[in-house]
């Protein structure tokens, strides 16, 4: 059994390593063409729906970790960018990332990646504007972020190498951890057990998976190799996606940071929105 686990780990880790390095370098190189300052201005001056799509694009090129979005959120709020647009960015940034989506495409398939992108994007827009409509803008504390500037990025190969190496040090360990957990599940957990208890169309697995994911600090880079094995062993796609989105969209470290810039009602609304987003996504994957 352990030989199978080790061989599975090597295969998964090698595949993910090649994909991760190649994609990270390419994306870091292309990000030099994106001006954060222009995107901030566009988010504040265009039609709300156009601004929402710009916020999605901005979320697409920002860091992996949900916690790393908080300084950007504060910066946008301080620059008087519309509250609903900032909320769209807050929900979309942790779950939309070019590297992760490319890994998802390679491992889970093009249809899953496209459905995931569309569902999370649409729900981020709906939830962001709904929170604005319900008046949650009044629940933002007056916070000034000192010493934070996104900076001007240039099309630079050496800088792309440096950023790829930085991602290797911060994100890659989570990827390898996911590969290790996935390999153990592949070799040690019986397929019949997963099929019996986590497979099929049991609707209640989706909200349970969403609740379990929220307090965890699991990056999507960790969840993707795990989800590949779980799905291969018979776990339904709906609960897998609910767990992925809830664990990426909210975590205890992020909630602690949000508590410093949001009042309790908005923090609670954020948690409820992440649960709603992950649960609806899980059910939509059942339908798809």
Secondary structure, 3 states (H helix, E strand, C coil): CHHHHHHHHHHHHHHHHHHHHHHHHHHHHHHHHCCHHHHHHHHHHCCHHHHHHHHHHHHHCCCCCCCCHHHHHHHHHHCCCCHHHHHHHHHHHCCCCHHHHHHHHHHHCHHHHHHHHHHHHHHHHHHHHHHHHCCHHHHECCCCCCCCCCCCCCCCHHHHHHHHHHHHHHCHHHHHHHHHHHHHHHHHCCHHHHHHHHCCCCCHHHHHHHHHHHCCCCCHHHHHHHHHHHHHCCCCHHHHHHHHHHHHHCCHHHHHHHHHHECHHHHHHHHHHHHHHHHHHHHHHHHC
